[in-house]
């Protein structure tokens, strides 16, 4: 372990909730592993192992852990925003919002924009040289797909202040309101056949899971409530899949008429409830494990590079497959005996290449920052512990200009639309003007990148006066 990791781990206060940091790392790591396992790559294209072997689809009830990450995000955002509120001067409400957005987006968008610009330049070069076919073309289209998660997370950051106020006023009622809205959307969608209404559940389902993080931050997920969440969510998800219009898989499947993921469904919300309840039931034994110095240092180190690894893991996977094809290594039929034999070395190679990419780009996830007095988790620096939040994680004092909130909100909206658009359109067909529909509007990759960059600059400008 490096000296910096040892310093951060050694400075961890007793009040810090270490389990939150573990959940962040474990959820992203599970998503990465799931993507590597599900990819069924052949010389003709990329399929999904779960479509080849439908009997494996129940595994998605364990491997689809994005709800856990969004739950952790709610916990972290509640602590961060409240810390800023405690430090605000009189009448600085708008500045608090812009400072909050800037702080969260810096950590999220720095590595994301580096990823986007590097891949954009590579895609342009490949297509100028006449490439872009075969596995290369598939890679250019698919490598940006995980950015949908960044877009949803940006929305959660932007909506944290108003939803946190609703939580403080209504508690479980605020969560129930969002969950009820998700129910209403699916009823109108499936019973009345109203078109396009299902896209509202991108907000209602994921924000409901995010709201559970607020409840955890205020100690409302104790006693028997995790067991009730886990049991009730599992029963509800099972019933919805067994008797409703919902598929078994909790991730999207090629060619399916209904997906639980895009857009999210009530079944996915029930799945999120059972996952949140399950991880909360493991909280006590995990906390004891995290008291061990070596274990905690590992979590701290992983937290410092988790987002970078997530962004580049598909690059590593396609790089491994590309190298195998270049070396004339036969790619067996997906799910065949020979294919399963290749799985361990492919995973090892993908992990090694991801580690190399992390080493190259990790600095953009951990920007240097001036000392932050009052931050018990990260004395003097922003680092691995700054992302997931803990008890009383501090933020700089707010002294920004009034009226910066609307500008920051506009910037966050542009970032959200740009990142989501790029996740849909990819980098294939740059020179052909390829577009994808984003809320009924065609968006190209250059336009998506411009929106993201422009939005980030607006957020930076709005928050520049804070300290």
Secondary structure as UniProt FT lines:
FT   HELIX           3..10
FT   TURN            14..15
FT   HELIX           18..38
FT   STRAND          39..42
FT   TURN            43..44
FT   STRAND          45..48
FT   HELIX           49..52
FT   HELIX           54..59
FT   HELIX           60..63
FT   HELIX           66..87
FT   TURN            90..91
FT   HELIX           93..128
FT   TURN            129..130
FT   HELIX           134..142
FT   TURN            143..146
FT   HELIX           147..170
FT   HELIX           172..191
FT   TURN            195..196
FT   HELIX           197..200
FT   HELIX           201..217
FT   TURN            218..219
FT   TURN            223..224
FT   HELIX           225..243
FT   TURN            254..255
FT   TURN            262..263
FT   HELIX           266..281
FT   HELIX           283..290
FT   HELIX           293..303
FT   TURN            304..305
FT   HELIX           306..326
FT   TURN            327..328
FT   TURN            334..335
FT   HELIX           337..361
FT   HELIX           362..364
FT   TURN            373..374
FT   TURN            379..380
FT   HELIX           384..386
FT   TURN            387..388
FT   TURN            391..392
FT   TURN            402..403
FT   HELIX           404..425
FT   TURN            428..433
FT   STRAND          435..438
FT   TURN            439..440
FT   STRAND          441..444
FT   HELIX           445..463
FT   TURN            464..465
//
